[in-house]
């Protein structure tokens, strides 16, 4: 694996589950969120916490697959994404 790919993977791991330079890891911050408010949109903000979590997970997965050389059709991957998207759909519109 080349140095650039190794660096990208290392940075993603550090940001998500390590001790990043900017403070807490993403997973540490997510662990502190009250599940009862994850689908709420604060004020006039267009996105809920679950929207942002879905976005983060989808792009992390996409990036890792690409840098590891997986041959994927970008738009097909986006259209057929499961996991976080199914969680997002199951929460959509629910009042907590």
N, CA, C and O atoms as CSV, one atom per row, in Angstrom:
chain,resi,resn,atom,element,x,y,z
A,1,UNK,N,N,0.860,-1.176,0.000
A,1,UNK,CA,C,0.000,0.000,0.000
A,1,UNK,C,C,0.900,1.230,0.000
A,1,UNK,O,O,1.890,1.282,0.729
A,2,UNK,N,N,0.551,2.219,-0.822
A,2,UNK,CA,C,1.431,3.375,-0.904
A,2,UNK,C,C,1.283,4.305,0.308
A,2,UNK,O,O,0.323,4.209,1.072
A,3,UNK,N,N,2.240,5.187,0.456
A,3,UNK,CA,C,2.309,6.074,1.621
A,3,UNK,C,C,1.096,6.986,1.727
A,3,UNK,O,O,0.605,7.231,2.828
A,4,UNK,N,N,0.610,7.491,0.607
A,4,UNK,CA,C,-0.540,8.401,0.624
A,4,UNK,C,C,-1.800,7.672,1.115
A,4,UNK,O,O,-2.550,8.218,1.925
A,5,UNK,N,N,-2.033,6.469,0.640
A,5,UNK,CA,C,-3.196,5.684,1.070
A,5,UNK,C,C,-3.085,5.363,2.559
A,5,UNK,O,O,-4.062,5.486,3.298
A,6,UNK,N,N,-1.914,4.958,2.991
A,6,UNK,CA,C,-1.692,4.658,4.403
A,6,UNK,C,C,-1.968,5.883,5.260
A,6,UNK,O,O,-2.549,5.770,6.339
A,7,UNK,N,N,-1.556,7.051,4.786
A,7,UNK,CA,C,-1.783,8.295,5.523
A,7,UNK,C,C,-3.276,8.629,5.615
A,7,UNK,O,O,-3.758,9.035,6.673
A,8,UNK,N,N,-3.998,8.461,4.517
A,8,UNK,CA,C,-5.449,8.739,4.523
A,8,UNK,C,C,-6.160,7.819,5.510
A,8,UNK,O,O,-6.983,8.275,6.305
A,9,UNK,N,N,-5.849,6.539,5.461
A,9,UNK,CA,C,-6.475,5.577,6.365
A,9,UNK,C,C,-6.137,5.906,7.818
A,9,UNK,O,O,-7.009,5.861,8.685
A,10,UNK,N,N,-4.900,6.229,8.076
A,10,UNK,CA,C,-4.465,6.589,9.430
A,10,UNK,C,C,-5.201,7.830,9.934
A,10,UNK,O,O,-5.642,7.867,11.083
A,11,UNK,N,N,-5.334,8.843,9.081
A,11,UNK,CA,C,-6.035,10.065,9.475
A,11,UNK,C,C,-7.510,9.811,9.742
A,11,UNK,O,O,-8.072,10.367,10.686
A,12,UNK,N,N,-8.145,8.980,8.925
A,12,UNK,CA,C,-9.553,8.646,9.166
A,12,UNK,C,C,-9.719,7.917,10.496
A,12,UNK,O,O,-10.621,8.228,11.274
A,13,UNK,N,N,-8.852,6.957,10.749
A,13,UNK,CA,C,-8.934,6.216,12.016
A,13,UNK,C,C,-8.724,7.136,13.211
A,13,UNK,O,O,-9.434,7.041,14.212
A,14,UNK,N,N,-7.751,8.020,13.099
A,14,UNK,CA,C,-7.455,8.957,14.190
A,14,UNK,C,C,-8.640,9.883,14.448
A,14,UNK,O,O,-8.999,10.125,15.600
A,15,UNK,N,N,-9.239,10.394,13.396
A,15,UNK,CA,C,-10.378,11.307,13.525
A,15,UNK,C,C,-11.593,10.599,14.096
A,15,UNK,O,O,-12.293,11.147,14.948
A,16,UNK,N,N,-11.846,9.384,13.631
A,16,UNK,CA,C,-13.036,8.663,14.064
A,16,UNK,C,C,-12.905,8.049,15.457
A,16,UNK,O,O,-13.829,8.138,16.265
A,17,UNK,N,N,-11.760,7.429,15.738
A,17,UNK,CA,C,-11.677,6.629,16.965
A,17,UNK,C,C,-10.362,6.781,17.722
A,17,UNK,O,O,-10.067,5.986,18.613
A,18,UNK,N,N,-9.581,7.779,17.382
A,18,UNK,CA,C,-8.286,7.952,18.035
A,18,UNK,C,C,-8.270,9.170,18.939
A,18,UNK,O,O,-9.257,9.493,19.601
A,19,UNK,N,N,-7.137,9.829,18.951
A,19,UNK,CA,C,-6.957,11.064,19.721
A,19,UNK,C,C,-6.521,12.138,18.722
A,19,UNK,O,O,-5.334,12.443,18.610
A,20,UNK,N,N,-7.488,12.711,17.996
A,20,UNK,CA,C,-7.144,13.682,16.959
A,20,UNK,C,C,-6.619,14.995,17.544
A,20,UNK,O,O,-6.859,15.314,18.708
A,21,UNK,N,N,-5.908,15.737,16.722
A,21,UNK,CA,C,-5.306,16.996,17.157
A,21,UNK,C,C,-6.358,18.015,17.594
A,21,UNK,O,O,-6.055,18.898,18.396
A,22,UNK,N,N,-7.583,17.912,17.088
A,22,UNK,CA,C,-8.619,18.912,17.343
A,22,UNK,C,C,-9.460,18.631,18.581
A,22,UNK,O,O,-10.372,19.401,18.886
A,23,UNK,N,N,-9.178,17.550,19.303
A,23,UNK,CA,C,-9.943,17.263,20.522
A,23,UNK,C,C,-10.468,15.842,20.535
A,23,UNK,O,O,-9.723,14.897,20.274
A,24,UNK,N,N,-11.749,15.687,20.838
A,24,UNK,CA,C,-12.358,14.359,20.939
A,24,UNK,C,C,-12.556,13.729,19.575
A,24,UNK,O,O,-12.744,14.418,18.573
A,25,UNK,N,N,-12.509,12.400,19.556
A,25,UNK,CA,C,-12.778,11.681,18.305
A,25,UNK,C,C,-14.279,11.755,17.997
A,25,UNK,O,O,-15.102,12.025,18.872
A,26,UNK,N,N,-14.601,11.508,16.732
A,26,UNK,CA,C,-16.008,11.534,16.319
A,26,UNK,C,C,-16.825,10.517,17.105
A,26,UNK,O,O,-17.938,10.818,17.535
A,27,UNK,N,N,-16.280,9.312,17.298
A,27,UNK,CA,C,-17.022,8.285,18.030
A,27,UNK,C,C,-17.222,8.659,19.501
A,27,UNK,O,O,-18.266,8.347,20.074
A,28,UNK,N,N,-16.243,9.321,20.119
A,28,UNK,CA,C,-16.422,9.778,21.499
A,28,UNK,C,C,-17.549,10.808,21.586
A,28,UNK,O,O,-18.380,10.761,22.493
A,29,UNK,N,N,-17.563,11.734,20.633
A,29,UNK,CA,C,-18.621,12.759,20.617
A,29,UNK,C,C,-19.978,12.107,20.380
A,29,UNK,O,O,-20.953,12.448,21.049
A,30,UNK,N,N,-20.050,11.176,19.437
A,30,UNK,CA,C,-21.318,10.500,19.155
A,30,UNK,C,C,-21.822,9.717,20.357
A,30,UNK,O,O,-23.030,9.614,20.572
A,31,UNK,N,N,-20.906,9.167,21.137
A,31,UNK,CA,C,-21.291,8.426,22.329
A,31,UNK,C,C,-21.938,9.279,23.399
A,31,UNK,O,O,-22.600,8.758,24.296
A,32,UNK,N,N,-21.751,10.588,23.313
A,32,UNK,CA,C,-22.313,11.510,24.293
A,32,UNK,C,C,-23.683,12.058,23.895
A,32,UNK,O,O,-24.335,12.732,24.692
A,33,UNK,N,N,-24.119,11.775,22.675
A,33,UNK,CA,C,-25.401,12.301,22.191
A,33,UNK,C,C,-26.556,11.514,22.796
A,33,UNK,O,O,-26.547,10.283,22.808
A,34,UNK,N,N,-27.533,12.230,23.290
A,34,UNK,CA,C,-28.746,11.611,23.811
A,34,UNK,C,C,-29.553,11.076,22.621
A,34,UNK,O,O,-29.971,11.857,21.766
A,35,UNK,N,N,-29.778,9.751,22.553
A,35,UNK,CA,C,-30.504,9.179,21.409
A,35,UNK,C,C,-31.886,9.789,21.182
A,35,UNK,O,O,-32.404,9.754,20.066
A,36,UNK,N,N,-32.473,10.337,22.218
A,36,UNK,CA,C,-33.816,10.908,22.074
A,36,UNK,C,C,-33.835,12.174,21.217
A,36,UNK,O,O,-34.898,12.586,20.751
A,37,UNK,N,N,-32.681,12.790,21.007
A,37,UNK,CA,C,-32.666,14.044,20.232
A,37,UNK,C,C,-31.995,13.905,18.863
A,37,UNK,O,O,-31.844,14.900,18.154
A,38,UNK,N,N,-31.594,12.703,18.483
A,38,UNK,CA,C,-30.822,12.544,17.248
A,38,UNK,C,C,-31.594,12.896,15.982
A,38,UNK,O,O,-30.980,13.194,14.957
A,39,UNK,N,N,-32.901,12.871,16.025
A,39,UNK,CA,C,-33.686,13.169,14.827
A,39,UNK,C,C,-34.243,14.599,14.831
A,39,UNK,O,O,-34.934,15.001,13.895
A,40,UNK,N,N,-33.948,15.339,15.856
A,40,UNK,CA,C,-34.433,16.723,15.935
A,40,UNK,C,C,-33.532,17.647,15.147
A,40,UNK,O,O,-32.323,17.427,15.069
A,41,UNK,N,N,-34.119,18.685,14.559
A,41,UNK,CA,C,-33.351,19.697,13.835
A,41,UNK,C,C,-33.355,20.978,14.676
A,41,UNK,O,O,-34.406,21.582,14.892
A,42,UNK,N,N,-32.184,21.382,15.143
A,42,UNK,CA,C,-32.132,22.558,16.015
A,42,UNK,C,C,-32.480,23.848,15.271
A,42,UNK,O,O,-31.886,24.165,14.241
A,43,UNK,N,N,-33.432,24.568,15.800
A,43,UNK,CA,C,-33.824,25.852,15.203
A,43,UNK,C,C,-34.208,25.696,13.753
A,43,UNK,O,O,-35.065,24.883,13.406
A,44,UNK,N,N,-33.568,26.482,12.909
A,44,UNK,CA,C,-33.860,26.416,11.474
A,44,UNK,C,C,-32.799,25.612,10.717
A,44,UNK,O,O,-32.755,25.638,9.487
A,45,UNK,N,N,-31.961,24.911,11.445
A,45,UNK,CA,C,-30.907,24.117,10.801
A,45,UNK,C,C,-31.538,22.999,9.982
A,45,UNK,O,O,-32.449,22.329,10.467
A,46,UNK,N,N,-31.078,22.781,8.751
A,46,UNK,CA,C,-31.720,21.785,7.884
A,46,UNK,C,C,-31.386,20.327,8.202
A,46,UNK,O,O,-32.009,19.422,7.648
A,47,UNK,N,N,-30.407,20.086,9.090
A,47,UNK,CA,C,-29.983,18.705,9.328
A,47,UNK,C,C,-30.045,18.331,10.801
A,47,UNK,O,O,-29.729,19.129,11.684
A,48,UNK,N,N,-30.462,17.090,11.037
A,48,UNK,CA,C,-30.464,16.536,12.384
A,48,UNK,C,C,-29.128,15.848,12.630
A,48,UNK,O,O,-28.327,15.699,11.707
A,49,UNK,N,N,-28.885,15.433,13.853
A,49,UNK,CA,C,-27.662,14.696,14.174
A,49,UNK,C,C,-27.595,13.403,13.370
A,49,UNK,O,O,-26.519,13.031,12.900
A,50,UNK,N,N,-28.716,12.712,13.201
A,50,UNK,CA,C,-28.714,11.458,12.453
A,50,UNK,C,C,-28.378,11.703,10.981
A,50,UNK,O,O,-27.737,10.862,10.350
A,51,UNK,N,N,-28.798,12.834,10.429
A,51,UNK,CA,C,-28.417,13.196,9.057
A,51,UNK,C,C,-26.900,13.333,8.947
A,51,UNK,O,O,-26.291,12.812,8.013
A,52,UNK,N,N,-26.303,14.024,9.890
A,52,UNK,CA,C,-24.855,14.255,9.872
A,52,UNK,C,C,-24.079,12.960,10.106
A,52,UNK,O,O,-23.037,12.735,9.489
A,53,UNK,N,N,-24.586,12.116,10.993
A,53,UNK,CA,C,-23.939,10.831,11.256
A,53,UNK,C,C,-23.980,9.967,9.992
A,53,UNK,O,O,-22.980,9.349,9.625
A,54,UNK,N,N,-25.129,9.927,9.337
A,54,UNK,CA,C,-25.254,9.173,8.091
A,54,UNK,C,C,-24.248,9.679,7.062
A,54,UNK,O,O,-23.575,8.887,6.404
A,55,UNK,N,N,-24.149,10.986,6.927
A,55,UNK,CA,C,-23.221,11.601,5.978
A,55,UNK,C,C,-21.775,11.200,6.293
A,55,UNK,O,O,-21.020,10.824,5.396
A,56,UNK,N,N,-21.403,11.281,7.554
A,56,UNK,CA,C,-20.036,10.925,7.967
A,56,UNK,C,C,-19.732,9.457,7.678
A,56,UNK,O,O,-18.678,9.137,7.127
A,57,UNK,N,N,-20.642,8.571,8.044
A,57,UNK,CA,C,-20.413,7.139,7.855
A,57,UNK,C,C,-20.370,6.761,6.376
A,57,UNK,O,O,-19.537,5.955,5.960
A,58,UNK,N,N,-21.258,7.337,5.597
A,58,UNK,CA,C,-21.307,7.034,4.170
A,58,UNK,C,C,-20.017,7.451,3.480
A,58,UNK,O,O,-19.448,6.683,2.704
A,59,UNK,N,N,-19.554,8.668,3.759
A,59,UNK,CA,C,-18.343,9.143,3.097
A,59,UNK,C,C,-17.083,8.478,3.635
A,59,UNK,O,O,-16.116,8.309,2.892
A,60,UNK,N,N,-17.073,8.102,4.888
A,60,UNK,CA,C,-15.919,7.355,5.417
A,60,UNK,C,C,-15.822,6.004,4.721
A,60,UNK,O,O,-14.746,5.605,4.276
A,61,UNK,N,N,-16.938,5.305,4.627
A,61,UNK,CA,C,-16.971,4.005,3.963
A,61,UNK,C,C,-16.565,4.146,2.495
A,61,UNK,O,O,-15.749,3.369,1.998
A,62,UNK,N,N,-17.119,5.115,1.817
A,62,UNK,CA,C,-16.812,5.365,0.414
A,62,UNK,C,C,-15.321,5.643,0.222
A,62,UNK,O,O,-14.693,5.074,-0.671
A,63,UNK,N,N,-14.755,6.515,1.056
A,63,UNK,CA,C,-13.344,6.886,0.939
A,63,UNK,C,C,-12.442,5.684,1.168
A,63,UNK,O,O,-11.505,5.457,0.402
A,64,UNK,N,N,-12.713,4.912,2.212
A,64,UNK,CA,C,-11.883,3.739,2.477
A,64,UNK,C,C,-11.932,2.739,1.329
A,64,UNK,O,O,-10.903,2.178,0.952
A,65,UNK,N,N,-13.108,2.514,0.774
A,65,UNK,CA,C,-13.218,1.589,-0.350
A,65,UNK,C,C,-12.411,2.082,-1.545
A,65,UNK,O,O,-11.731,1.302,-2.212
A,66,UNK,N,N,-12.494,3.371,-1.806
A,66,UNK,CA,C,-11.758,3.925,-2.950
A,66,UNK,C,C,-10.253,3.855,-2.758
A,66,UNK,O,O,-9.535,3.444,-3.670
A,67,UNK,N,N,-9.760,4.248,-1.586
A,67,UNK,CA,C,-8.308,4.249,-1.391
A,67,UNK,C,C,-7.743,2.833,-1.308
A,67,UNK,O,O,-6.558,2.621,-1.563
A,68,UNK,N,N,-8.580,1.874,-0.954
A,68,UNK,CA,C,-8.127,0.485,-0.931
A,68,UNK,C,C,-8.224,-0.166,-2.312
A,68,UNK,O,O,-7.898,-1.341,-2.482
A,69,UNK,N,N,-8.681,0.626,-3.302
A,69,UNK,CA,C,-8.675,0.155,-4.675
A,69,UNK,C,C,-9.905,-0.593,-5.124
A,69,UNK,O,O,-9.909,-1.183,-6.204
A,70,UNK,N,N,-10.956,-0.581,-4.314
A,70,UNK,CA,C,-12.175,-1.269,-4.736
A,70,UNK,C,C,-12.763,-0.554,-5.945
A,70,UNK,O,O,-12.920,0.667,-5.948
A,71,UNK,N,N,-13.079,-1.322,-6.952
A,71,UNK,CA,C,-13.669,-0.766,-8.175
A,71,UNK,C,C,-15.165,-0.617,-7.953
A,71,UNK,O,O,-15.907,-1.599,-7.931
A,72,UNK,N,N,-15.592,0.623,-7.791
A,72,UNK,CA,C,-17.012,0.879,-7.572
A,72,UNK,C,C,-17.482,1.977,-8.512
A,72,UNK,O,O,-16.728,2.882,-8.869
A,73,UNK,N,N,-18.727,1.876,-8.896
A,73,UNK,CA,C,-19.367,2.927,-9.664
A,73,UNK,C,C,-19.874,3.929,-8.632
A,73,UNK,O,O,-20.763,3.618,-7.840
A,74,UNK,N,N,-19.311,5.120,-8.646
A,74,UNK,CA,C,-19.617,6.108,-7.609
A,74,UNK,C,C,-21.105,6.327,-7.400
A,74,UNK,O,O,-21.571,6.297,-6.261
A,75,UNK,N,N,-21.860,6.545,-8.462
A,75,UNK,CA,C,-23.286,6.824,-8.309
A,75,UNK,C,C,-24.069,5.579,-7.897
A,75,UNK,O,O,-25.022,5.685,-7.125
A,76,UNK,N,N,-23.690,4.412,-8.393
A,76,UNK,CA,C,-24.366,3.188,-7.970
A,76,UNK,C,C,-24.124,2.936,-6.485
A,76,UNK,O,O,-25.037,2.539,-5.761
A,77,UNK,N,N,-22.893,3.168,-6.035
A,77,UNK,CA,C,-22.572,2.997,-4.622
A,77,UNK,C,C,-23.448,3.921,-3.777
A,77,UNK,O,O,-23.966,3.515,-2.737
A,78,UNK,N,N,-23.608,5.146,-4.224
A,78,UNK,CA,C,-24.419,6.124,-3.500
A,78,UNK,C,C,-25.887,5.683,-3.473
A,78,UNK,O,O,-26.523,5.721,-2.420
A,79,UNK,N,N,-26.418,5.273,-4.607
A,79,UNK,CA,C,-27.831,4.881,-4.700
A,79,UNK,C,C,-28.135,3.628,-3.895
A,79,UNK,O,O,-29.221,3.508,-3.328
A,80,UNK,N,N,-27.190,2.690,-3.837
A,80,UNK,CA,C,-27.433,1.398,-3.209
A,80,UNK,C,C,-26.916,1.300,-1.779
A,80,UNK,O,O,-26.908,0.215,-1.198
A,81,UNK,N,N,-26.488,2.413,-1.210
A,81,UNK,CA,C,-25.915,2.392,0.130
A,81,UNK,C,C,-26.949,1.896,1.142
A,81,UNK,O,O,-28.110,2.305,1.117
A,82,UNK,N,N,-26.499,0.998,2.040
A,82,UNK,CA,C,-27.381,0.483,3.088
A,82,UNK,C,C,-26.767,0.827,4.432
A,82,UNK,O,O,-25.907,1.705,4.501
A,83,UNK,N,N,-27.169,0.183,5.469
A,83,UNK,CA,C,-26.584,0.420,6.790
A,83,UNK,C,C,-27.093,1.709,7.387
A,83,UNK,O,O,-28.223,1.775,7.871
A,84,UNK,N,N,-26.263,2.734,7.354
A,84,UNK,CA,C,-26.632,4.013,7.949
A,84,UNK,C,C,-27.883,4.579,7.302
A,84,UNK,O,O,-28.706,5.196,7.979
A,85,UNK,N,N,-28.039,4.375,5.987
A,85,UNK,CA,C,-29.224,4.898,5.303
A,85,UNK,C,C,-30.495,4.246,5.839
A,85,UNK,O,O,-31.510,4.923,6.000
A,86,UNK,N,N,-30.454,2.933,6.118
A,86,UNK,CA,C,-31.648,2.261,6.632
A,86,UNK,C,C,-31.974,2.757,8.033
A,86,UNK,O,O,-33.144,2.873,8.395
A,87,UNK,N,N,-30.953,3.049,8.816
A,87,UNK,CA,C,-31.183,3.635,10.139
A,87,UNK,C,C,-31.819,4.998,9.974
A,87,UNK,O,O,-32.781,5.326,10.668
A,88,UNK,N,N,-31.289,5.799,9.057
A,88,UNK,CA,C,-31.818,7.134,8.808
A,88,UNK,C,C,-33.282,7.060,8.379
A,88,UNK,O,O,-34.115,7.813,8.882
A,89,UNK,N,N,-33.594,6.159,7.454
A,89,UNK,CA,C,-34.984,6.019,6.988
A,89,UNK,C,C,-35.903,5.587,8.116
A,89,UNK,O,O,-37.036,6.061,8.203
A,90,UNK,N,N,-35.429,4.683,8.993
A,90,UNK,CA,C,-36.283,4.198,10.063
A,90,UNK,C,C,-36.571,5.286,11.090
A,90,UNK,O,O,-37.578,5.230,11.796
A,91,UNK,N,N,-35.682,6.278,11.172
A,91,UNK,CA,C,-35.874,7.363,12.136
A,91,UNK,C,C,-36.624,8.553,11.541
A,91,UNK,O,O,-37.168,9.368,12.285
A,92,UNK,N,N,-36.660,8.664,10.240
A,92,UNK,CA,C,-37.250,9.829,9.577
A,92,UNK,C,C,-38.678,10.054,10.024
A,92,UNK,O,O,-39.508,9.145,10.009
A,93,UNK,N,N,-38.940,11.265,10.416
A,93,UNK,CA,C,-40.296,11.651,10.774
A,93,UNK,C,C,-40.757,11.236,12.146
A,93,UNK,O,O,-41.868,11.583,12.547
A,94,UNK,N,N,-39.937,10.499,12.886
A,94,UNK,CA,C,-40.352,10.071,14.225
A,94,UNK,C,C,-40.163,11.203,15.219
A,94,UNK,O,O,-39.164,11.923,15.185
A,95,UNK,N,N,-41.110,11.343,16.077
A,95,UNK,CA,C,-41.010,12.335,17.141
A,95,UNK,C,C,-40.571,11.633,18.404
A,95,UNK,O,O,-41.169,10.646,18.831
A,96,UNK,N,N,-39.502,12.166,19.002
A,96,UNK,CA,C,-38.967,11.546,20.209
A,96,UNK,C,C,-39.208,12.414,21.421
A,96,UNK,O,O,-38.821,12.047,22.531
